[in-house]
Amino acid sequence: MDSAAGPDHYLRSNSDQGREPPMMTAASKTTLWTGTNAGDGSASAGEAPGRGAKGRGDTVSIGVVGAGGLGGTLARRLASLGYEVFISNSRGPASLAGLAADIGVTPVLVTDAVRGPDMVIVSVPTKAVTDLPRGLFAGVPDSVIVVDTCNYHPELRDGRIDAIDRGMPDSEWVARQLGRPVVKVFNNIFASSLSEKSAPTGTAGRVALPVAGDQPDAKAAVLRLVDELGFDPVEAGGLGESWRQQPGAPAYCRDLDAAALRCALAEADHGRVADYRVREEARIRESMATRQANAAQ
């Protein structure tokens, strides 16, 4: 499952990597989404975040499939940055009316969350990926970026998925089910950290997030989005390397800075992926038991 990138890949400096993006500005966002610059007349450097690029209207739009802790937090954060956000779940728009009104997003059907937006974030339990509407992305332009935040928890939630158990990275399996390339990100941060630990570019100790994917342009866009959300983006190789950020791995949910995250990605041992997952599920069980005991007191 390893790609050409070896452990040293994760230890290079930003300049060596060549893909760590600069701080997002209105002009660079226009370049990100349309391939044009503010100087081309498509947007001005003084425009508000999200303006001057394609989408439904003149705002960059993002569809979120899944409104759980992480999906809901991403929707809230993205809306606060000026993106036009469409959120969906398996129960329909009416079930999201309260949340949507509270965070300033639009509740829609799952099918509408992927048709029209410039980016789609799939944030559902791994087992739920196969429950999404058949042919969900059929007819969706190739330019639409698909982000996967899913984590595989076979004993706690998802049941056994043979291909993943045999070594396929979680996100490669997700991409096959969707019939679309995906970029892996946001799977190794708790929703609370995503909500509370963002910081300006250049802040010492800024939490970093790994971004893995096979499409250079799509991955570059997501790297920039991570930075805009307030986290240091770290190039994490192709999707075949995304096992390094899966549950229980050294880089998983530890809120590391960029240097420490690269070391953790390099430290990961592919032969221990199953053990990492078992260890993480044990940690979750212990955490759940502790919360239940405290609630009973």
Phi, psi and omega in degrees: 000349181288143172265189184294339182288124178260181183304324181297337180305323186276350183261358181288157177287169178303318182292326177291320180297318177077007181229007177285120189280157175285172176301138184289137172231170179301321181293316182290332176295322177297318176299320182301314189266334186238349182078013178240162180252163177302327180292346178278357180092003182276338178196159177248154184296344181266001183288155182292157179307138176088353184269156173086005179239175183287167180152194175279100190091215184254015182248138174300131185245144180227128175263137179242119178259106185116126185237031176285199183303311182285314180299317179295321179293317177299316179301316180298312182296317182294319178297322180293338178272357178103004177284151172272115189245132176245123185244145183216161173209183184284346184263354176099162185302324183301326181290346183253005186302315181295312178300315183298317179295324182291322186253358175080042178233173181251123177280135183217171170292156178304319181298325180283338180290341181252350182252103181125312180297159179277336179219146176235129177252119178263113185227069181233163173303146183304319181296336183279348181300320181285350177270353178295155182307137179300135180066031185307321184262008178298128180084352177285130183305147178298338181289343180286123182277135178246124180252135178247126177249006191292149172231139182270120177234087189294322183274325185277331192209313197269344189073172185280132174243110191302316183298320179289319179298333179274001172120354178291130176304145182312313187285334173294321177295315179300315180301321179293322179291322181282338185072026181218146170296147178230160171249129183267122178194163178070004180277343185245036174221137177290150179302324180296320178291321178299325181281325193248344190249018175290155181206156179297153176305136178093353179292131179299135179075012180304132180297138182247151178232135178279145180232118181240140179178165185256348181259110185304315183293317180296318180293321178299320179296318181290322175303318180291323179296319177301316179298317181296327178286349174106023180229150178284120179278136180239122176297120186244020176086192180285173182298332177295343177266358188291349174300337181293342180245014181282169183310132176084346179293162183304334182269003190274118170052046178245001178053049182277154171280176189300315182296315181292325179294318178299320178296319180294320177298318180292329183287336185302141182245115183300330179291350182249011184305313180296320178294320177303315183294317178300317181297319180292321178294326176295320178297318180296316178301315180297318179296318179296319180296320179296317179296319180295320180294319179294323180292331182281345183283000000 
